[in-house]
Amino acid sequence: MIKTYREALTEAMREELQRDDSVILMGEDVGVYGGGFGVTEGLIAEFGADRVIDTPVSETAFVGTAIGAAATGMRPVVELMFSDFMAVCWDQIMNEAAKMHFMYGLDVPVVIRSASGAGTGASAQHSQSLENMYAHVPGLKVVMPSDPHDAKGLLKSAIRDNNPVIFLEPKTLYGKKGEVPENEYTVPIGKAFVKREGSDVTLISYGRMMEVCYEAAERLATDGISAEIVDICTISPLDKETVLDSVRKTGRVAIVHEAVSFGGFGAEISAMITEEAFSALKAPVKRLGAAYCPTPSAIKEESNVFPTADKVTAAVKSLF
């Protein structure tokens, strides 16, 4: 069945709320209003205010509450309206949720969902891609699906996971449509997927930049260059083998992400490729990310900051 990314996420939460009484939803406006981006719409009417909980406007308070609830037997799914707001409650996430299992042997099955990235003119404090910061913390799993099928399957897996999961949703993808099976399914955390087969170059990406890679691959094909596309889906833990298998197959690599290039997750992937598959490379690894600046609010200026199909196409051609 064809569903939007938003509908796939809603369906995942509905099914998990039905399946497991320990699952609860928390966050600003997740109940009556239906969520800042409409992802929790209708769930409070179905499950009640005891399980779909509208919280005060205090990320520190409700994220801390969710972590405590997770450590004592619940499975909270928290919505942070924008991933930028994780800075407000970062102490609870980084120093508490991520460390509890290592220090005390406690499971902390909390999912923190958040809209990530740019593309809407929301300016510097509502447009950041900070996945590299989250992935740097041992004890956190970090996920960013790029289509409705993976969004539903990965969210269900995240809710069932006994570890804290940062679940990032590129805000421009909420309306994206795709095939979502009607039968029960999950997508495993920690597994990357080859979304397009190719032989000449590997494009590695995730989130909304996958669409840029698809467009670039079509353009490259008209010039006789066959691009393989790997969607890593899970940033941490990273599926190294799928990435390395593709690199060894094609010998050329371009890594594309929405976060700034400097210190971005592409650097980690590039280092891993260089360390473990250097002999397979026919050209240096290319990294394409956002410019090292706060995101402008003007849409035209915003679009100049991020990778585009033109930029990816040019970068790939430079490898030959």
Phi, psi and omega in degrees: 000140180278126178223160173277163176305315179299313181296324179296319178294316179299317180296321178299314180293320178300314181295322180286327174296322178290324186283326191222116182292346180277352178281129174227157176247142181218149174151173179289120175067019180285342185269265187301318183283335179090014179095150182301331179242018174076014186283333181257016183301130176087349186285328179292326178293328182275324188243352176086164185286349176282340182244344175237097199253116171285126185253164169297164179279074180207094181301323179302317183289309188280332174290318176299320177298317181295320179296316177297319178296320179296321182289346182242023168114352178267168176235079182285142170244111185260136172254118167261122189305319176227142183294338175303329184287352176298338177298329182292326184242026186295328179299314179298320183286309187286317187263344180247291185304315184288338187256343190301319181295318182292323186271325188235356181076016183270140167283142179229076184279070178246137175249129176248103179274142178200142176286131187236153169086185187249198178107359183237004182071029184273000172075188197292329184264003181225022187221012187278153172245104190246023185301329180294325178296318181291318182293339181288346185263114176299137180105346177255136168262143185229124188231140174215094180285155185246357180210165185300321180302309182289328179300313180293310185296322180285325178293320177298318177296321180297317181295327181276348182286145180271006179247157175294132182236126171270115187248106187261133184239105178303120191295334179284351182266354186303328180267359181293135182257150178190171182283128177232116181302146178279336179281162178297132175202159171227161173245127185291137171289137179093014180237126173267161183224137171280109184269345176210128180280142177201174186231346189255330183204147176253125171259121181250127183203188177191165178064214187288341178290348174299323179295323176297320180293320177300316180295318179296321180298321178296318179294319180296325181299326180291341177259012176081015179255121183265112184258129171266140182242124176250122175263111184286338174060304177254121180281320175216121005281141183277135175278090183294320189296317179297318179297310183293323177300318180292318180298317179294334179285316188260326179082355179225145188219137167231127180254127187234124174214163185279334178294160178300147182296316184294116180075009181284171184292339176301329178294322177295316179296317180298317179297318179297317179296316181296321181286326190246350180217031184301320184292342180275346186284133176260352181200163178298152176289133177260137174241131177233119177219190179287158174295154184277075181202157172299150182288125177292156178275331179292127186303317181297315179291323178301316183295334179287341185280333192253162175300144176232169177299324177298315182294319180293316179301314180296318180298318180294316181298331180289348180276352184253000000 
